[in-house]
Amino acid sequence: MPDLTPHQFSAERTKGQQRLLDADHLGIKRFLRLDAAAYEDATADGGLDAPTKELLGLVASAVLRCDDCIRLGLTKKQVEDAMHVALVVGGSIVVPHARRALLYLDTFAEQHANRRDQ
């Protein structure tokens, strides 16, 4: 996707996700269910909680350079910490993605603050 505001990005991602959900394809439906299940809280079974799984997903996404994978439910400090881990794991190839992730978060925070002030 080209450079979009957080609102535009979210709207475009939602539209694309809905298109995927509407696909009449069993394989796609199965994959999407597996993907959603991967981030569910598993602490009752001795597994990881959902926020930790989101952070692990963010690290993997950064290492793989997936701009579409920035999660909005995390704090700025959590994302910065996840970007640090991604940089250590992935090396300098992650730098451009980390830049975009943090700039996107800054823009999102500014827009959110502006809405609160109105």
N, C-alpha and C positions, 0 to 999 in steps of 0.2 A: 504494500500500500504506500502511496506517496505520503509526504509529511502532512499529517492531519492534526487538528486540535483534539484534545482528549474526548470531547463530545462527539466530534465527527468519527473518530476512531471507534468509539463505543457503538455508535449507531451503525457503522459499516460492519463491524464484527457481529453485532446482533442480527443484522440482516443476513449476513453470510451463514451464521449458525442456524438461523431458522430455515434457510434454504437447504442446508445439510439435513436438518431434522425432518424436513418434508420429503426428502428423497425416498422413493419407494424401493429401497435396496436393503436386504437383510444384513449384508456384511457391514454396511455403513451404520445401521442401527446398533448392531452388536458392538462395533468399535466404540461408538459414542457412549454406550452404557459402560463399557470397560474403562474408558477414559474418566467418566464421572466417578465411577466406583474407586478408582485409584486415589482420589483426593478425599474420600470419606474418612471420618474419624475411626480409627481402629484401636483406640486405647483399651476398650473393653476386652479385647483379645490379646493385650500385651503389645500392640502395634503402636504406630505413630498417630499423633493428633493431626487434625486437618490443617491447621496453620503451618506445622512443620512440613507436612507434605507439600503445601503450596510453596514454601521456601525452597525445598529441594527441587521442585519443578521449575522454579525461577532460575536456580543455579544451572540446571541442565539446559534450560532454554537459552540462557546467556551463552553457555559454552557452545551450543549448537547455532547461536546467532539467530534466534527466532524472535523478531520484533513483535509479533502478534501475541506473545506469551506473557507480557507484563501484566501481573495481577494487581487490581486496584484495591483489594481489601487489606493490603499490608501497610505498615507504617513506613515512613521514610527511612528510619534507622534500620528496620528489618531488610528493606530492599538494598540499602547501602551495604549492609553486612553480607547479604546474599551475593551482591556484585563483587565484593572482596573475595569470597570463596570462589566464585566463578573465574575471577582473574587468576587466582592461584592455580586452580585446576586447569583452566583453558589457556592461560598465557595471554600474550599481547593480542592475539586474534580476537579476544573478547572486548578489548578496549572500545572499539566503535559502538558495539551494542550497549556496553555499560554507559557510555556517554548519552546515547539516545534514551536509554531507560531513565537515567536521572534527570535529563532535560524534560522528558515527558512527565515525570512525576512532579517536577517543579511547576510546569505549566498547569497540570491538573490541580495542584495545591493552590495556585494563584486564582484559577477560575472558581474553585470551591470557596475560597475566601471572599472573592468578589460577590458571589451569590449570597453569602451570609450577610454581607454589608448592605445589600439592597433591601 
